[in-house]
Amino acid sequence: MSNFDENQLQYLVANVRQTKGRQLANKHGVNHVTLLLFDGKGNWKRILAGSNKSDYLKTAFDNHVAKSSGK
């Protein structure tokens, strides 16, 4: 996450053991250890499920930011 400016990529950690986190997970049909990627308008774009290596995540985040910014 430190490779991105605050205006490029923001994140929220949802604890699925709490009501709001569980509601978010249920809404998107996902379990724990899942990343949901949204655009700047809050539209769901992609799911990254399970544990992933940092290189994979960096590539996924780079692609997400590029698509969101129209690059």
mmCIF file of the N, C-alpha and C atoms, coordinates in Angstrom:
data_MODEL
# 
_entry.id   MODEL 
# 
loop_
_atom_site.group_PDB 
_atom_site.id 
_atom_site.type_symbol 
_atom_site.label_atom_id 
_atom_site.label_alt_id 
_atom_site.label_comp_id 
_atom_site.label_asym_id 
_atom_site.label_entity_id 
_atom_site.label_seq_id 
_atom_site.pdbx_PDB_ins_code 
_atom_site.Cartn_x 
_atom_site.Cartn_y 
_atom_site.Cartn_z 
_atom_site.occupancy 
_atom_site.B_iso_or_equiv 
_atom_site.pdbx_formal_charge 
_atom_site.auth_seq_id 
_atom_site.auth_comp_id 
_atom_site.auth_asym_id 
_atom_site.auth_atom_id 
_atom_site.pdbx_PDB_model_num 
ATOM 1   N N  . MET A 1 1  ? 0.818   -1.192  0.000   1.00 0.00 ? 1  MET A N  1 
ATOM 2   C CA . MET A 1 1  ? 0.000   0.000   0.000   1.00 0.00 ? 1  MET A CA 1 
ATOM 3   C C  . MET A 1 1  ? 0.861   1.254   0.000   1.00 0.00 ? 1  MET A C  1 
ATOM 4   N N  . SER A 1 2  ? 2.067   1.154   0.529   1.00 0.00 ? 2  SER A N  1 
ATOM 5   C CA . SER A 1 2  ? 2.926   2.328   0.629   1.00 0.00 ? 2  SER A CA 1 
ATOM 6   C C  . SER A 1 2  ? 3.407   2.812   -0.741  1.00 0.00 ? 2  SER A C  1 
ATOM 7   N N  . ASN A 1 3  ? 3.214   2.018   -1.778  1.00 0.00 ? 3  ASN A N  1 
ATOM 8   C CA . ASN A 1 3  ? 3.623   2.409   -3.127  1.00 0.00 ? 3  ASN A CA 1 
ATOM 9   C C  . ASN A 1 3  ? 2.620   3.340   -3.805  1.00 0.00 ? 3  ASN A C  1 
ATOM 10  N N  . PHE A 1 4  ? 1.488   3.588   -3.152  1.00 0.00 ? 4  PHE A N  1 
ATOM 11  C CA . PHE A 1 4  ? 0.422   4.370   -3.762  1.00 0.00 ? 4  PHE A CA 1 
ATOM 12  C C  . PHE A 1 4  ? 0.158   5.632   -2.957  1.00 0.00 ? 4  PHE A C  1 
ATOM 13  N N  . ASP A 1 5  ? -0.184  6.716   -3.657  1.00 0.00 ? 5  ASP A N  1 
ATOM 14  C CA . ASP A 1 5  ? -0.614  7.943   -2.986  1.00 0.00 ? 5  ASP A CA 1 
ATOM 15  C C  . ASP A 1 5  ? -2.007  7.712   -2.415  1.00 0.00 ? 5  ASP A C  1 
ATOM 16  N N  . GLU A 1 6  ? -2.359  8.485   -1.403  1.00 0.00 ? 6  GLU A N  1 
ATOM 17  C CA . GLU A 1 6  ? -3.660  8.338   -0.757  1.00 0.00 ? 6  GLU A CA 1 
ATOM 18  C C  . GLU A 1 6  ? -4.819  8.516   -1.732  1.00 0.00 ? 6  GLU A C  1 
ATOM 19  N N  . ASN A 1 7  ? -4.654  9.388   -2.717  1.00 0.00 ? 7  ASN A N  1 
ATOM 20  C CA . ASN A 1 7  ? -5.730  9.612   -3.682  1.00 0.00 ? 7  ASN A CA 1 
ATOM 21  C C  . ASN A 1 7  ? -5.777  8.540   -4.775  1.00 0.00 ? 7  ASN A C  1 
ATOM 22  N N  . GLN A 1 8  ? -4.780  7.662   -4.838  1.00 0.00 ? 8  GLN A N  1 
ATOM 23  C CA . GLN A 1 8  ? -4.769  6.594   -5.837  1.00 0.00 ? 8  GLN A CA 1 
ATOM 24  C C  . GLN A 1 8  ? -5.478  5.343   -5.344  1.00 0.00 ? 8  GLN A C  1 
ATOM 25  N N  . LEU A 1 9  ? -5.221  4.980   -4.098  1.00 0.00 ? 9  LEU A N  1 
ATOM 26  C CA . LEU A 1 9  ? -5.731  3.714   -3.580  1.00 0.00 ? 9  LEU A CA 1 
ATOM 27  C C  . LEU A 1 9  ? -6.000  3.865   -2.092  1.00 0.00 ? 9  LEU A C  1 
ATOM 28  N N  . GLN A 1 10 ? -7.254  3.706   -1.724  1.00 0.00 ? 10 GLN A N  1 
ATOM 29  C CA . GLN A 1 10 ? -7.641  3.772   -0.320  1.00 0.00 ? 10 GLN A CA 1 
ATOM 30  C C  . GLN A 1 10 ? -8.148  2.410   0.097   1.00 0.00 ? 10 GLN A C  1 
ATOM 31  N N  . TYR A 1 11 ? -8.040  2.091   1.377   1.00 0.00 ? 11 TYR A N  1 
ATOM 32  C CA . TYR A 1 11 ? -8.498  0.786   1.820   1.00 0.00 ? 11 TYR A CA 1 
ATOM 33  C C  . TYR A 1 11 ? -9.238  0.870   3.140   1.00 0.00 ? 11 TYR A C  1 
ATOM 34  N N  . LEU A 1 12 ? -10.057 -0.113  3.358   1.00 0.00 ? 12 LEU A N  1 
ATOM 35  C CA . LEU A 1 12 ? -10.836 -0.264  4.576   1.00 0.00 ? 12 LEU A CA 1 
ATOM 36  C C  . LEU A 1 12 ? -10.753 -1.719  4.975   1.00 0.00 ? 12 LEU A C  1 
ATOM 37  N N  . VAL A 1 13 ? -10.454 -1.984  6.211   1.00 0.00 ? 13 VAL A N  1 
ATOM 38  C CA . VAL A 1 13 ? -10.421 -3.354  6.710   1.00 0.00 ? 13 VAL A CA 1 
ATOM 39  C C  . VAL A 1 13 ? -11.759 -3.620  7.386   1.00 0.00 ? 13 VAL A C  1 
ATOM 40  N N  . ALA A 1 14 ? -12.463 -4.631  6.904   1.00 0.00 ? 14 ALA A N  1 
ATOM 41  C CA . ALA A 1 14 ? -13.754 -5.015  7.483   1.00 0.00 ? 14 ALA A CA 1 
ATOM 42  C C  . ALA A 1 14 ? -13.572 -6.318  8.246   1.00 0.00 ? 14 ALA A C  1 
ATOM 43  N N  . ASN A 1 15 ? -13.882 -6.298  9.514   1.00 0.00 ? 15 ASN A N  1 
ATOM 44  C CA . ASN A 1 15 ? -13.787 -7.484  10.353  1.00 0.00 ? 15 ASN A CA 1 
ATOM 45  C C  . ASN A 1 15 ? -15.067 -8.288  10.194  1.00 0.00 ? 15 ASN A C  1 
ATOM 46  N N  . VAL A 1 16 ? -14.981 -9.466  9.569   1.00 0.00 ? 16 VAL A N  1 
ATOM 47  C CA . VAL A 1 16 ? -16.173 -10.276 9.309   1.00 0.00 ? 16 VAL A CA 1 
ATOM 48  C C  . VAL A 1 16 ? -16.733 -10.903 10.578  1.00 0.00 ? 16 VAL A C  1 
ATOM 49  N N  . ARG A 1 17 ? -16.066 -10.724 11.688  1.00 0.00 ? 17 ARG A N  1 
ATOM 50  C CA . ARG A 1 17 ? -16.601 -11.198 12.971  1.00 0.00 ? 17 ARG A CA 1 
ATOM 51  C C  . ARG A 1 17 ? -17.534 -10.172 13.598  1.00 0.00 ? 17 ARG A C  1 
ATOM 52  N N  . GLN A 1 18 ? -17.573 -8.979  13.018  1.00 0.00 ? 18 GLN A N  1 
ATOM 53  C CA . GLN A 1 18 ? -18.475 -7.941  13.489  1.00 0.00 ? 18 GLN A CA 1 
ATOM 54  C C  . GLN A 1 18 ? -19.615 -7.774  12.494  1.00 0.00 ? 18 GLN A C  1 
ATOM 55  N N  . THR A 1 19 ? -20.719 -7.226  12.950  1.00 0.00 ? 19 THR A N  1 
ATOM 56  C CA . THR A 1 19 ? -21.936 -7.154  12.139  1.00 0.00 ? 19 THR A CA 1 
ATOM 57  C C  . THR A 1 19 ? -21.726 -6.442  10.807  1.00 0.00 ? 19 THR A C  1 
ATOM 58  N N  . LYS A 1 20 ? -21.136 -5.238  10.817  1.00 0.00 ? 20 LYS A N  1 
ATOM 59  C CA . LYS A 1 20 ? -20.966 -4.486  9.560   1.00 0.00 ? 20 LYS A CA 1 
ATOM 60  C C  . LYS A 1 20 ? -20.039 -5.202  8.592   1.00 0.00 ? 20 LYS A C  1 
ATOM 61  N N  . GLY A 1 21 ? -18.971 -5.795  9.097   1.00 0.00 ? 21 GLY A N  1 
ATOM 62  C CA . GLY A 1 21 ? -18.056 -6.536  8.240   1.00 0.00 ? 21 GLY A CA 1 
ATOM 63  C C  . GLY A 1 21 ? -18.716 -7.765  7.642   1.00 0.00 ? 21 GLY A C  1 
ATOM 64  N N  . ARG A 1 22 ? -19.481 -8.466  8.435   1.00 0.00 ? 22 ARG A N  1 
ATOM 65  C CA . ARG A 1 22 ? -20.205 -9.653  7.963   1.00 0.00 ? 22 ARG A CA 1 
ATOM 66  C C  . ARG A 1 22 ? -21.235 -9.255  6.911   1.00 0.00 ? 22 ARG A C  1 
ATOM 67  N N  . GLN A 1 23 ? -21.917 -8.118  7.126   1.00 0.00 ? 23 GLN A N  1 
ATOM 68  C CA . GLN A 1 23 ? -22.904 -7.640  6.151   1.00 0.00 ? 23 GLN A CA 1 
ATOM 69  C C  . GLN A 1 23 ? -22.241 -7.319  4.815   1.00 0.00 ? 23 GLN A C  1 
ATOM 70  N N  . LEU A 1 24 ? -21.070 -6.676  4.865   1.00 0.00 ? 24 LEU A N  1 
ATOM 71  C CA . LEU A 1 24 ? -20.347 -6.365  3.628   1.00 0.00 ? 24 LEU A CA 1 
ATOM 72  C C  . LEU A 1 24 ? -19.938 -7.647  2.914   1.00 0.00 ? 24 LEU A C  1 
ATOM 73  N N  . ALA A 1 25 ? -19.401 -8.605  3.652   1.00 0.00 ? 25 ALA A N  1 
ATOM 74  C CA . ALA A 1 25 ? -18.988 -9.883  3.056   1.00 0.00 ? 25 ALA A CA 1 
ATOM 75  C C  . ALA A 1 25 ? -20.185 -10.609 2.454   1.00 0.00 ? 25 ALA A C  1 
ATOM 76  N N  . ASN A 1 26 ? -21.295 -10.649 3.175   1.00 0.00 ? 26 ASN A N  1 
ATOM 77  C CA . ASN A 1 26 ? -22.498 -11.322 2.672   1.00 0.00 ? 26 ASN A CA 1 
ATOM 78  C C  . ASN A 1 26 ? -23.038 -10.641 1.423   1.00 0.00 ? 26 ASN A C  1 
ATOM 79  N N  . LYS A 1 27 ? -23.018 -9.324  1.410   1.00 0.00 ? 27 LYS A N  1 
ATOM 80  C CA . LYS A 1 27 ? -23.517 -8.564  0.258   1.00 0.00 ? 27 LYS A CA 1 
ATOM 81  C C  . LYS A 1 27 ? -22.763 -8.929  -1.014  1.00 0.00 ? 27 LYS A C  1 
ATOM 82  N N  . HIS A 1 28 ? -21.459 -9.190  -0.877  1.00 0.00 ? 28 HIS A N  1 
ATOM 83  C CA . HIS A 1 28 ? -20.630 -9.485  -2.048  1.00 0.00 ? 28 HIS A CA 1 
ATOM 84  C C  . HIS A 1 28 ? -20.305 -10.969 -2.183  1.00 0.00 ? 28 HIS A C  1 
ATOM 85  N N  . GLY A 1 29 ? -20.898 -11.806 -1.313  1.00 0.00 ? 29 GLY A N  1 
ATOM 86  C CA . GLY A 1 29 ? -20.735 -13.257 -1.419  1.00 0.00 ? 29 GLY A CA 1 
ATOM 87  C C  . GLY A 1 29 ? -19.313 -13.737 -1.219  1.00 0.00 ? 29 GLY A C  1 
ATOM 88  N N  . VAL A 1 30 ? -18.605 -13.140 -0.256  1.00 0.00 ? 30 VAL A N  1 
ATOM 89  C CA . VAL A 1 30 ? -17.218 -13.517 -0.020  1.00 0.00 ? 30 VAL A CA 1 
ATOM 90  C C  . VAL A 1 30 ? -17.010 -13.957 1.426   1.00 0.00 ? 30 VAL A C  1 
ATOM 91  N N  . ASN A 1 31 ? -15.893 -14.646 1.649   1.00 0.00 ? 31 ASN A N  1 
ATOM 92  C CA . ASN A 1 31 ? -15.503 -15.083 2.985   1.00 0.00 ? 31 ASN A CA 1 
ATOM 93  C C  . ASN A 1 31 ? -14.386 -14.197 3.501   1.00 0.00 ? 31 ASN A C  1 
ATOM 94  N N  . HIS A 1 32 ? -13.779 -14.623 4.599   1.00 0.00 ? 32 HIS A N  1 
ATOM 95  C CA . HIS A 1 32 ? -12.648 -13.865 5.145   1.00 0.00 ? 32 HIS A CA 1 
ATOM 96  C C  . HIS A 1 32 ? -11.427 -14.019 4.248   1.00 0.00 ? 32 HIS A C  1 
ATOM 97  N N  . VAL A 1 33 ? -10.428 -13.214 4.480   1.00 0.00 ? 33 VAL A N  1 
ATOM 98  C CA . VAL A 1 33 ? -9.199  -13.135 3.683   1.00 0.00 ? 33 VAL A CA 1 
ATOM 99  C C  . VAL A 1 33 ? -9.569  -12.895 2.213   1.00 0.00 ? 33 VAL A C  1 
ATOM 100 N N  . THR A 1 34 ? -10.337 -11.852 2.007   1.00 0.00 ? 34 THR A N  1 
ATOM 101 C CA . THR A 1 34 ? -10.784 -11.492 0.671   1.00 0.00 ? 34 THR A CA 1 
ATOM 102 C C  . THR A 1 34 ? -10.653 -9.987  0.502   1.00 0.00 ? 34 THR A C  1 
ATOM 103 N N  . LEU A 1 35 ? -10.138 -9.573  -0.632  1.00 0.00 ? 35 LEU A N  1 
ATOM 104 C CA . LEU A 1 35 ? -10.063 -8.152  -0.959  1.00 0.00 ? 35 LEU A CA 1 
ATOM 105 C C  . LEU A 1 35 ? -11.101 -7.841  -2.021  1.00 0.00 ? 35 LEU A C  1 
ATOM 106 N N  . LEU A 1 36 ? -11.889 -6.816  -1.771  1.00 0.00 ? 36 LEU A N  1 
ATOM 107 C CA . LEU A 1 36 ? -12.859 -6.332  -2.749  1.00 0.00 ? 36 LEU A CA 1 
ATOM 108 C C  . LEU A 1 36 ? -12.318 -5.017  -3.289  1.00 0.00 ? 36 LEU A C  1 
ATOM 109 N N  . LEU A 1 37 ? -12.185 -4.899  -4.586  1.00 0.00 ? 37 LEU A N  1 
ATOM 110 C CA . LEU A 1 37 ? -11.688 -3.670  -5.207  1.00 0.00 ? 37 LEU A CA 1 
ATOM 111 C C  . LEU A 1 37 ? -12.860 -2.894  -5.808  1.00 0.00 ? 37 LEU A C  1 
ATOM 112 N N  . PHE A 1 38 ? -12.959 -1.636  -5.432  1.00 0.00 ? 38 PHE A N  1 
ATOM 113 C CA . PHE A 1 38 ? -14.022 -0.753  -5.909  1.00 0.00 ? 38 PHE A CA 1 
ATOM 114 C C  . PHE A 1 38 ? -13.391 0.428   -6.625  1.00 0.00 ? 38 PHE A C  1 
ATOM 115 N N  . ASP A 1 39 ? -14.151 1.040   -7.533  1.00 0.00 ? 39 ASP A N  1 
ATOM 116 C CA . ASP A 1 39 ? -13.658 2.258   -8.167  1.00 0.00 ? 39 ASP A CA 1 
ATOM 117 C C  . ASP A 1 39 ? -13.955 3.440   -7.257  1.00 0.00 ? 39 ASP A C  1 
ATOM 118 N N  . GLY A 1 40 ? -13.586 4.625   -7.673  1.00 0.00 ? 40 GLY A N  1 
ATOM 119 C CA . GLY A 1 40 ? -13.761 5.827   -6.867  1.00 0.00 ? 40 GLY A CA 1 
ATOM 120 C C  . GLY A 1 40 ? -15.201 6.196   -6.595  1.00 0.00 ? 40 GLY A C  1 
ATOM 121 N N  . LYS A 1 41 ? -16.130 5.588   -7.325  1.00 0.00 ? 41 LYS A N  1 
ATOM 122 C CA . LYS A 1 41 ? -17.556 5.856   -7.120  1.00 0.00 ? 41 LYS A CA 1 
ATOM 123 C C  . LYS A 1 41 ? -18.216 4.782   -6.259  1.00 0.00 ? 41 LYS A C  1 
ATOM 124 N N  . GLY A 1 42 ? -17.417 3.824   -5.794  1.00 0.00 ? 42 GLY A N  1 
ATOM 125 C CA . GLY A 1 42 ? -17.958 2.768   -4.941  1.00 0.00 ? 42 GLY A CA 1 
ATOM 126 C C  . GLY A 1 42 ? -18.511 1.579   -5.692  1.00 0.00 ? 42 GLY A C  1 
ATOM 127 N N  . ASN A 1 43 ? -18.246 1.487   -6.983  1.00 0.00 ? 43 ASN A N  1 
ATOM 128 C CA . ASN A 1 43 ? -18.717 0.357   -7.778  1.00 0.00 ? 43 ASN A CA 1 
ATOM 129 C C  . ASN A 1 43 ? -17.727 -0.797  -7.678  1.00 0.00 ? 43 ASN A C  1 
ATOM 130 N N  . TRP A 1 44 ? -18.231 -1.985  -7.361  1.00 0.00 ? 44 TRP A N  1 
ATOM 131 C CA . TRP A 1 44 ? -17.389 -3.168  -7.227  1.00 0.00 ? 44 TRP A CA 1 
ATOM 132 C C  . TRP A 1 44 ? -16.752 -3.493  -8.575  1.00 0.00 ? 44 TRP A C  1 
ATOM 133 N N  . LYS A 1 45 ? -15.463 -3.808  -8.559  1.00 0.00 ? 45 LYS A N  1 
ATOM 134 C CA . LYS A 1 45 ? -14.730 -4.098  -9.787  1.00 0.00 ? 45 LYS A CA 1 
ATOM 135 C C  . LYS A 1 45 ? -14.089 -5.480  -9.806  1.00 0.00 ? 45 LYS A C  1 
ATOM 136 N N  . ARG A 1 46 ? -13.575 -5.957  -8.649  1.00 0.00 ? 46 ARG A N  1 
ATOM 137 C CA . ARG A 1 46 ? -12.835 -7.213  -8.670  1.00 0.00 ? 46 ARG A CA 1 
ATOM 138 C C  . ARG A 1 46 ? -12.733 -7.793  -7.263  1.00 0.00 ? 46 ARG A C  1 
ATOM 139 N N  . ILE A 1 47 ? -12.632 -9.108  -7.194  1.00 0.00 ? 47 ILE A N  1 
ATOM 140 C CA . ILE A 1 47 ? -12.426 -9.820  -5.936  1.00 0.00 ? 47 ILE A CA 1 
ATOM 141 C C  . ILE A 1 47 ? -11.073 -10.518 -5.995  1.00 0.00 ? 47 ILE A C  1 
ATOM 142 N N  . LEU A 1 48 ? -10.285 -10.368 -4.936  1.00 0.00 ? 48 LEU A N  1 
ATOM 143 C CA . LEU A 1 48 ? -9.033  -11.103 -4.780  1.00 0.00 ? 48 LEU A CA 1 
ATOM 144 C C  . LEU A 1 48 ? -9.214  -11.980 -3.546  1.00 0.00 ? 48 LEU A C  1 
ATOM 145 N N  . ALA A 1 49 ? -9.470  -13.257 -3.759  1.00 0.00 ? 49 ALA A N  1 
ATOM 146 C CA . ALA A 1 49 ? -9.779  -14.164 -2.657  1.00 0.00 ? 49 ALA A CA 1 
ATOM 147 C C  . ALA A 1 49 ? -8.540  -14.890 -2.158  1.00 0.00 ? 49 ALA A C  1 
ATOM 148 N N  . GLY A 1 50 ? -8.522  -15.142 -0.857  1.00 0.00 ? 50 GLY A N  1 
ATOM 149 C CA . GLY A 1 50 ? -7.463  -15.926 -0.244  1.00 0.00 ? 50 GLY A CA 1 
ATOM 150 C C  . GLY A 1 50 ? -6.182  -15.140 -0.035  1.00 0.00 ? 50 GLY A C  1 
ATOM 151 N N  . SER A 1 51 ? -5.223  -15.812 0.548   1.00 0.00 ? 51 SER A N  1 
ATOM 152 C CA . SER A 1 51 ? -3.908  -15.202 0.757   1.00 0.00 ? 51 SER A CA 1 
ATOM 153 C C  . SER A 1 51 ? -3.191  -15.107 -0.575  1.00 0.00 ? 51 SER A C  1 
ATOM 154 N N  . ASN A 1 52 ? -2.566  -13.981 -0.823  1.00 0.00 ? 52 ASN A N  1 
ATOM 155 C CA . ASN A 1 52 ? -1.838  -13.763 -2.075  1.00 0.00 ? 52 ASN A CA 1 
ATOM 156 C C  . ASN A 1 52 ? -0.463  -13.186 -1.761  1.00 0.00 ? 52 ASN A C  1 
ATOM 157 N N  . LYS A 1 53 ? 0.483   -13.484 -2.605  1.00 0.00 ? 53 LYS A N  1 
ATOM 158 C CA . LYS A 1 53 ? 1.844   -12.974 -2.451  1.00 0.00 ? 53 LYS A CA 1 
ATOM 159 C C  . LYS A 1 53 ? 1.868   -11.486 -2.789  1.00 0.00 ? 53 LYS A C  1 
ATOM 160 N N  . SER A 1 54 ? 2.813   -10.772 -2.202  1.00 0.00 ? 54 SER A N  1 
ATOM 161 C CA . SER A 1 54 ? 2.879   -9.318  -2.375  1.00 0.00 ? 54 SER A CA 1 
ATOM 162 C C  . SER A 1 54 ? 3.084   -8.915  -3.833  1.00 0.00 ? 54 SER A C  1 
ATOM 163 N N  . ASP A 1 55 ? 3.856   -9.676  -4.605  1.00 0.00 ? 55 ASP A N  1 
ATOM 164 C CA . ASP A 1 55 ? 4.057   -9.349  -6.024  1.00 0.00 ? 55 ASP A CA 1 
ATOM 165 C C  . ASP A 1 55 ? 2.739   -9.403  -6.798  1.00 0.00 ? 55 ASP A C  1 
ATOM 166 N N  . TYR A 1 56 ? 1.929   -10.418 -6.509  1.00 0.00 ? 56 TYR A N  1 
ATOM 167 C CA . TYR A 1 56 ? 0.623   -10.554 -7.160  1.00 0.00 ? 56 TYR A CA 1 
ATOM 168 C C  . TYR A 1 56 ? -0.272  -9.371  -6.787  1.00 0.00 ? 56 TYR A C  1 
ATOM 169 N N  . LEU A 1 57 ? -0.293  -9.032  -5.492  1.00 0.00 ? 57 LEU A N  1 
ATOM 170 C CA . LEU A 1 57 ? -1.129  -7.922  -5.036  1.00 0.00 ? 57 LEU A CA 1 
ATOM 171 C C  . LEU A 1 57 ? -0.678  -6.596  -5.639  1.00 0.00 ? 57 LEU A C  1 
ATOM 172 N N  . LYS A 1 58 ? 0.628   -6.372  -5.714  1.00 0.00 ? 58 LYS A N  1 
ATOM 173 C CA . LYS A 1 58 ? 1.122   -5.134  -6.301  1.00 0.00 ? 58 LYS A CA 1 
ATOM 174 C C  . LYS A 1 58 ? 0.675   -5.008  -7.750  1.00 0.00 ? 58 LYS A C  1 
ATOM 175 N N  . THR A 1 59 ? 0.778   -6.086  -8.505  1.00 0.00 ? 59 THR A N  1 
ATOM 176 C CA . THR A 1 59 ? 0.334   -6.074  -9.904  1.00 0.00 ? 59 THR A CA 1 
ATOM 177 C C  . THR A 1 59 ? -1.167  -5.823  -9.988  1.00 0.00 ? 59 THR A C  1 
ATOM 178 N N  . ALA A 1 60 ? -1.934  -6.493  -9.136  1.00 0.00 ? 60 ALA A N  1 
ATOM 179 C CA . ALA A 1 60 ? -3.391  -6.314  -9.131  1.00 0.00 ? 60 ALA A CA 1 
ATOM 180 C C  . ALA A 1 60 ? -3.761  -4.872  -8.788  1.00 0.00 ? 60 ALA A C  1 
ATOM 181 N N  . PHE A 1 61 ? -3.085  -4.296  -7.782  1.00 0.00 ? 61 PHE A N  1 
ATOM 182 C CA . PHE A 1 61 ? -3.362  -2.915  -7.399  1.00 0.00 ? 61 PHE A CA 1 
ATOM 183 C C  . PHE A 1 61 ? -2.933  -1.947  -8.494  1.00 0.00 ? 61 PHE A C  1 
ATOM 184 N N  . ASP A 1 62 ? -1.781  -2.172  -9.100  1.00 0.00 ? 62 ASP A N  1 
ATOM 185 C CA . ASP A 1 62 ? -1.320  -1.322  -10.213 1.00 0.00 ? 62 ASP A CA 1 
ATOM 186 C C  . ASP A 1 62 ? -2.341  -1.330  -11.344 1.00 0.00 ? 62 ASP A C  1 
ATOM 187 N N  . ASN A 1 63 ? -2.820  -2.513  -11.708 1.00 0.00 ? 63 ASN A N  1 
ATOM 188 C CA . ASN A 1 63 ? -3.817  -2.635  -12.778 1.00 0.00 ? 63 ASN A CA 1 
ATOM 189 C C  . ASN A 1 63 ? -5.115  -1.941  -12.406 1.00 0.00 ? 63 ASN A C  1 
ATOM 190 N N  . HIS A 1 64 ? -5.529  -2.104  -11.170 1.00 0.00 ? 64 HIS A N  1 
ATOM 191 C CA . HIS A 1 64 ? -6.773  -1.486  -10.698 1.00 0.00 ? 64 HIS A CA 1 
ATOM 192 C C  . HIS A 1 64 ? -6.665  0.036   -10.762 1.00 0.00 ? 64 HIS A C  1 
ATOM 193 N N  . VAL A 1 65 ? -5.565  0.585   -10.278 1.00 0.00 ? 65 VAL A N  1 
ATOM 194 C CA . VAL A 1 65 ? -5.365  2.036   -10.288 1.00 0.00 ? 65 VAL A CA 1 
ATOM 195 C C  . VAL A 1 65 ? -5.297  2.546   -11.722 1.00 0.00 ? 65 VAL A C  1 
ATOM 196 N N  . ALA A 1 66 ? -4.619  1.827   -12.595 1.00 0.00 ? 66 ALA A N  1 
ATOM 197 C CA . ALA A 1 66 ? -4.522  2.245   -14.007 1.00 0.00 ? 66 ALA A CA 1 
ATOM 198 C C  . ALA A 1 66 ? -5.892  2.259   -14.670 1.00 0.00 ? 66 ALA A C  1 
ATOM 199 N N  . LYS A 1 67 ? -6.693  1.231   -14.429 1.00 0.00 ? 67 LYS A N  1 
ATOM 200 C CA . LYS A 1 67 ? -8.040  1.174   -15.013 1.00 0.00 ? 67 LYS A CA 1 
ATOM 201 C C  . LYS A 1 67 ? -8.927  2.271   -14.442 1.00 0.00 ? 67 LYS A C  1 
ATOM 202 N N  . SER A 1 68 ? -8.816  2.513   -13.147 1.00 0.00 ? 68 SER A N  1 
ATOM 203 C CA . SER A 1 68 ? -9.649  3.524   -12.497 1.00 0.00 ? 68 SER A CA 1 
ATOM 204 C C  . SER A 1 68 ? -9.306  4.929   -12.948 1.00 0.00 ? 68 SER A C  1 
ATOM 205 N N  . SER A 1 69 ? -8.039  5.143   -13.297 1.00 0.00 ? 69 SER A N  1 
ATOM 206 C CA . SER A 1 69 ? -7.616  6.481   -13.730 1.00 0.00 ? 69 SER A CA 1 
ATOM 207 C C  . SER A 1 69 ? -7.697  6.643   -15.242 1.00 0.00 ? 69 SER A C  1 
ATOM 208 N N  . GLY A 1 70 ? -8.101  5.574   -15.940 1.00 0.00 ? 70 GLY A N  1 
ATOM 209 C CA . GLY A 1 70 ? -8.242  5.652   -17.385 1.00 0.00 ? 70 GLY A CA 1 
ATOM 210 C C  . GLY A 1 70 ? -6.946  5.529   -18.146 1.00 0.00 ? 70 GLY A C  1 
ATOM 211 N N  . LYS A 1 71 ? -5.901  5.037   -17.517 1.00 0.00 ? 71 LYS A N  1 
ATOM 212 C CA . LYS A 1 71 ? -4.602  4.891   -18.190 1.00 0.00 ? 71 LYS A CA 1 
ATOM 213 C C  . LYS A 1 71 ? -4.545  3.625   -18.991 1.00 0.00 ? 71 LYS A C  1 
# 
